[in-house]
Amino acid sequence: MSENDICVHKHLTKTIEHLNGQIRQVEARIEVLANQRDMEIVLSIPIVGKRSAAAILVEVGER
């Protein structure tokens, strides 16, 4: 690999690590929301999972 390739690889690796950290934070927030009543209601809809329910709640806002 060239020096440029190594630099790009390091940059992309750091970006992926950063994004993985953000994903973990969002997933932790989803778990918090999963304990709330609104989340229970949305999850009662067939085929709606935690991520979809969280997205729905984000779009409609909290009561």
C-alpha positions in Angstrom: 0.0 0.0 0.0 1.2 3.5 -0.8 1.6 6.2 1.9 -1.6 7.8 0.6 -3.5 4.5 0.9 -2.3 4.0 4.4 -3.5 7.6 5.3 -6.9 7.0 3.7 -7.2 3.6 5.5 -6.4 5.2 8.9 -8.9 8.0 8.3 -11.6 5.6 7.2 -10.9 3.3 10.2 -11.3 6.3 12.6 -14.5 7.4 10.9 -15.9 3.8 11.2 -15.0 3.8 14.9 -16.7 7.1 15.4 -19.8 6.0 13.6 -19.9 2.8 15.6 -19.8 4.8 18.8 -22.7 6.9 17.6 -24.6 3.8 16.8 -24.0 2.5 20.3 -25.4 5.8 21.7 -28.5 5.6 19.6 -29.1 2.0 20.5 -28.7 2.9 24.2 -31.3 5.6 23.7 -33.6 3.2 21.9 -33.4 0.9 25.0 -34.4 3.8 27.2 -37.3 4.6 24.9 -38.3 0.9 24.9 -39.2 1.3 28.6 -41.6 4.1 27.9 -45.3 3.7 27.4 -45.4 5.3 24.0 -42.8 2.8 22.8 -44.9 0.0 24.1 -47.9 1.2 22.1 -45.9 1.6 18.9 -44.3 -1.8 19.4 -47.8 -3.3 19.6 -48.1 -2.7 15.8 -47.4 -5.9 13.9 -43.9 -6.0 12.2 -42.7 -2.8 14.0 -39.4 -3.4 15.7 -37.5 -1.3 18.2 -35.6 0.8 15.6 -38.7 1.5 13.6 -40.7 2.3 16.7 -37.9 4.7 17.8 -37.9 6.4 14.4 -41.7 6.8 14.5 -41.5 8.4 18.0 -38.7 10.7 16.9 -40.8 11.9 13.9 -44.0 12.4 15.9 -42.3 13.8 19.0 -43.0 13.2 22.6 -46.4 13.9 24.2 
